[in-house]
Amino acid sequence: MKIEVWSDFVCPFCYIGKRRLEEALGAVPFGKQVEVEFKSFELDPNSPSYTGQSIHEVLASKYRMSMEEAKRANEGVGAQAAMVGLTYHFDEMKPTNTFDAHRLVKFAKTYGKDAVVTEKLLYAYFTESRHIGNYETLADIAVKAGLDREKTINMLEDSTAFKNDVRMDESIAQQYGITGVPFFILNGKYAISGAQPTETFINALKKVWEEESATPVLKNLSTENISDTSCMDGSCTVPTKD
């Protein structure tokens, strides 16, 4: 089974959804046989690099709410994150453009490190309050994942490197009609939208696994008797004409 996950590194529900999926995979006996691949999605492609604004200010401006309302909303999301063992530090978060972070994951994928880098990027943004739009920060994360710092910096400084890989993911998301993340596609057949409860993921995993593991049942569309049209038991019977 393969699960494709469209997500962004500044999306609080994406990290929560990732943990709930992981909980679900740990709860089913076939969990280790499931391949999970994260796909690029930018919530705001036009977002600037970190400007010094807090996430509360960004949220208040975007949705035309007061700072108090923005803080309460973030506190609610933080409470959901805590339920799956995550710690969000909204007051210190540095909202930024995530395009280069997505390019880093594509670069890491060439070394088999994309899953590790994805986790470290989310942790860096939500828990460590690091600026993940900054090249030095991204290089630090790459090194922690076992990648070469100089190669990482060289890649990041080439604005065309892995650009098409990111854009391809985003193009596929448009084809699927994905407008919000996290968004999970299981075996190209089933979709789960949002950070659904762990039980929802468990039920979906079981359903897809059972379907894929089931012995195919064929509907016979033949019109002639099998004994007159097939070779069986090592011999062929030639039908006689009247």
C-alpha positions as CSV (number, residue, x, y, z in Angstrom):
1,M,0.0,0.0,0.0
2,K,1.2,3.5,-0.8
3,I,0.0,6.7,0.9
4,E,0.7,10.1,-0.7
5,V,0.4,13.1,1.6
6,W,0.2,16.6,0.4
7,S,1.3,19.0,3.2
8,D,3.1,22.2,4.0
9,F,5.6,22.9,6.8
10,V,3.8,25.9,8.3
11,C,0.4,24.1,8.4
12,P,-0.3,23.1,12.0
13,F,-2.8,20.5,11.1
14,C,-0.3,18.8,8.8
15,Y,2.0,17.9,11.7
16,I,-1.0,16.7,13.7
17,G,-2.2,14.7,10.7
18,K,1.2,13.2,10.3
19,R,1.2,12.0,13.9
20,R,-2.3,10.6,13.7
21,L,-1.3,8.7,10.5
22,E,1.7,7.3,12.3
23,E,-0.4,6.3,15.2
24,A,-2.7,4.4,12.9
25,L,0.2,2.7,11.1
26,G,1.5,1.6,14.5
27,A,-1.9,0.1,15.4
28,V,-2.3,-2.2,12.3
29,P,-0.2,-5.3,11.8
30,F,0.8,-4.4,8.3
31,G,1.8,-0.8,9.1
32,K,5.5,-1.4,8.3
33,Q,4.6,-2.5,4.8
34,V,2.9,0.8,4.0
35,E,4.9,3.3,2.0
36,V,4.3,7.0,2.9
37,E,5.4,9.7,0.5
38,F,5.1,13.4,1.3
39,K,4.2,15.8,-1.5
40,S,4.8,19.5,-1.8
41,F,2.0,22.0,-1.2
42,E,2.4,25.7,-0.5
43,L,-0.5,27.2,1.5
44,D,0.6,30.6,0.3
45,P,3.1,30.6,-2.6
46,N,3.3,34.4,-2.4
47,S,4.2,34.5,1.3
48,P,7.3,36.5,2.0
49,S,10.3,35.3,4.0
50,Y,10.0,35.9,7.7
51,T,9.3,39.6,8.3
52,G,9.3,39.7,12.0
53,Q,5.5,39.4,12.2
54,S,4.2,36.8,14.7
55,I,1.9,34.0,13.6
56,H,-0.9,35.7,15.6
57,E,-0.4,38.9,13.6
58,V,-0.4,37.0,10.3
59,L,-3.5,35.1,11.2
60,A,-5.4,38.2,12.5
61,S,-4.5,40.1,9.3
62,K,-5.4,37.3,6.9
63,Y,-8.8,36.5,8.5
64,R,-9.6,40.0,9.7
65,M,-9.9,39.0,13.3
66,S,-8.5,40.6,16.5
67,M,-5.2,39.5,18.0
68,E,-7.1,38.0,20.9
69,E,-9.2,35.9,18.6
70,A,-6.1,34.8,16.7
71,K,-4.4,33.8,19.9
72,R,-7.4,31.8,21.0
73,A,-7.6,30.0,17.7
74,N,-3.9,29.1,17.9
75,E,-4.3,27.9,21.5
76,G,-7.0,25.6,20.3
77,V,-4.8,24.1,17.6
78,G,-2.0,23.8,20.1
79,A,-4.2,21.8,22.4
80,Q,-5.0,19.4,19.6
81,A,-1.2,19.1,18.9
82,A,-0.5,18.3,22.5
83,M,-3.0,15.4,22.4
84,V,-0.7,13.6,19.9
85,G,2.5,14.5,21.8
86,L,3.5,17.7,19.9
87,T,4.5,21.0,21.4
88,Y,3.7,24.2,19.5
89,H,5.3,27.5,20.4
90,F,3.0,29.9,18.6
91,D,4.4,33.0,20.3
92,E,7.9,32.4,18.8
93,M,7.0,30.9,15.4
94,K,8.5,32.5,12.4
95,P,6.0,32.4,9.5
96,T,7.8,32.3,6.2
97,N,7.7,31.1,2.6
98,T,8.2,27.3,2.3
99,F,9.3,26.9,-1.3
100,D,13.0,26.3,-0.4
101,A,12.0,23.9,2.3
102,H,10.1,21.8,-0.2
103,R,13.1,21.9,-2.5
104,L,15.2,20.7,0.3
105,V,13.0,17.6,0.8
106,K,13.2,16.8,-2.9
107,F,17.0,17.1,-2.7
108,A,16.9,14.8,0.4
109,K,14.8,12.3,-1.5
110,T,17.8,11.6,-3.8
111,Y,19.6,10.3,-0.7
112,G,16.7,8.5,0.8
113,K,16.4,11.1,3.5
114,D,13.1,12.9,2.6
115,A,11.1,11.4,5.4
116,V,13.7,12.4,8.0
117,V,14.0,15.9,6.7
118,T,10.2,16.3,6.6
119,E,9.9,15.5,10.2
120,K,12.9,17.7,11.2
121,L,11.4,20.7,9.2
122,L,8.1,20.4,11.0
123,Y,9.8,20.1,14.4
124,A,12.1,23.0,13.6
125,Y,9.2,25.3,12.7
126,F,6.5,24.4,15.3
127,T,8.6,23.3,18.3
128,E,12.0,25.0,17.9
129,S,10.6,28.2,16.4
130,R,13.3,28.3,13.7
131,H,13.2,30.2,10.5
132,I,12.8,27.5,7.9
133,G,13.0,29.9,5.0
134,N,16.6,30.7,5.9
135,Y,19.4,28.8,4.0
136,E,21.6,28.3,7.0
137,T,18.7,26.9,9.0
138,L,17.8,24.5,6.2
139,A,21.4,23.5,5.9
140,D,21.5,22.8,9.7
141,I,18.4,20.6,9.3
142,A,20.0,18.8,6.3
143,V,23.2,18.0,8.3
144,K,21.2,16.6,11.2
145,A,19.5,14.3,8.7
146,G,22.9,13.1,7.5
147,L,23.3,15.3,4.4
148,D,26.3,17.2,3.3
149,R,26.2,20.9,4.2
150,E,28.1,22.3,1.3
151,K,26.1,20.3,-1.3
152,T,22.9,21.5,0.5
153,I,23.9,25.1,0.3
154,N,24.9,24.8,-3.3
155,M,21.5,23.3,-4.1
156,L,19.6,26.0,-2.3
157,E,21.5,28.8,-4.0
158,D,20.5,27.3,-7.4
159,S,17.0,28.6,-7.6
160,T,16.1,26.1,-10.3
161,A,17.3,23.0,-8.4
162,F,14.3,20.7,-7.8
163,K,11.9,23.5,-8.7
164,N,10.1,21.4,-11.2
165,D,9.8,18.5,-8.7
166,V,7.9,20.8,-6.3
167,R,5.8,22.3,-9.1
168,M,4.9,18.8,-10.3
169,D,3.5,17.9,-6.9
170,E,1.5,21.1,-6.8
171,S,0.2,20.5,-10.4
172,I,-1.0,17.0,-9.4
173,A,-2.7,18.6,-6.4
174,Q,-4.6,20.9,-8.7
175,Q,-5.6,18.0,-10.9
176,Y,-7.0,16.2,-7.8
177,G,-8.8,19.4,-6.7
178,I,-6.8,19.6,-3.5
179,T,-7.3,23.1,-2.0
180,G,-6.4,22.4,1.7
181,V,-3.9,20.3,3.5
182,P,-3.1,17.8,4.9
183,F,-4.6,15.6,2.2
184,F,-4.0,11.9,2.0
185,I,-4.5,9.6,-1.0
186,L,-4.4,5.9,-0.4
187,N,-3.3,3.7,-3.3
188,G,-4.6,6.3,-5.7
189,K,-8.1,5.3,-4.9
190,Y,-9.2,6.8,-1.6
191,A,-8.8,10.2,0.0
192,I,-8.7,11.5,3.5
193,S,-8.9,15.3,3.9
194,G,-7.6,17.0,7.0
195,A,-6.1,15.8,10.3
196,Q,-8.8,13.2,10.9
197,P,-9.0,11.2,14.1
198,T,-6.6,8.3,14.4
199,E,-9.5,5.8,14.2
200,T,-10.5,7.2,10.8
201,F,-7.0,6.5,9.5
202,I,-7.1,3.0,11.0
203,N,-10.4,2.1,9.4
204,A,-9.2,3.5,6.0
205,L,-6.0,1.5,6.2
206,K,-7.8,-1.7,7.0
207,K,-10.3,-1.1,4.2
208,V,-7.7,-0.5,1.6
209,W,-5.5,-3.4,2.8
210,E,-8.3,-5.9,2.8
211,E,-9.3,-4.8,-0.7
212,E,-5.8,-5.0,-2.1
213,S,-5.2,-8.4,-0.4
214,A,-8.4,-10.0,-1.5
215,T,-8.3,-12.7,-4.1
216,P,-9.8,-11.2,-7.4
217,V,-13.2,-12.6,-8.3
218,L,-13.7,-12.8,-12.0
219,K,-17.0,-12.6,-13.7
220,N,-17.2,-15.1,-16.5
221,L,-18.4,-13.6,-19.8
222,S,-17.9,-16.7,-21.9
223,T,-20.7,-17.8,-24.2
224,E,-19.5,-21.3,-25.2
225,N,-19.1,-24.4,-23.1
226,I,-15.5,-24.6,-21.6
227,S,-15.1,-28.3,-22.7
228,D,-15.6,-27.3,-26.3
229,T,-13.3,-24.4,-26.4
230,S,-10.4,-25.2,-24.0
231,C,-7.5,-27.6,-23.6
232,M,-7.8,-29.3,-20.2
233,D,-6.0,-32.1,-18.3
234,G,-3.2,-32.2,-20.9
235,S,-5.5,-32.8,-23.9
236,C,-7.8,-31.0,-26.2
237,T,-11.2,-32.1,-27.3
238,V,-12.1,-31.1,-30.9
239,P,-15.8,-30.5,-31.1
240,T,-17.5,-32.3,-33.9
241,K,-19.9,-30.6,-36.2
242,D,-23.3,-32.0,-37.0
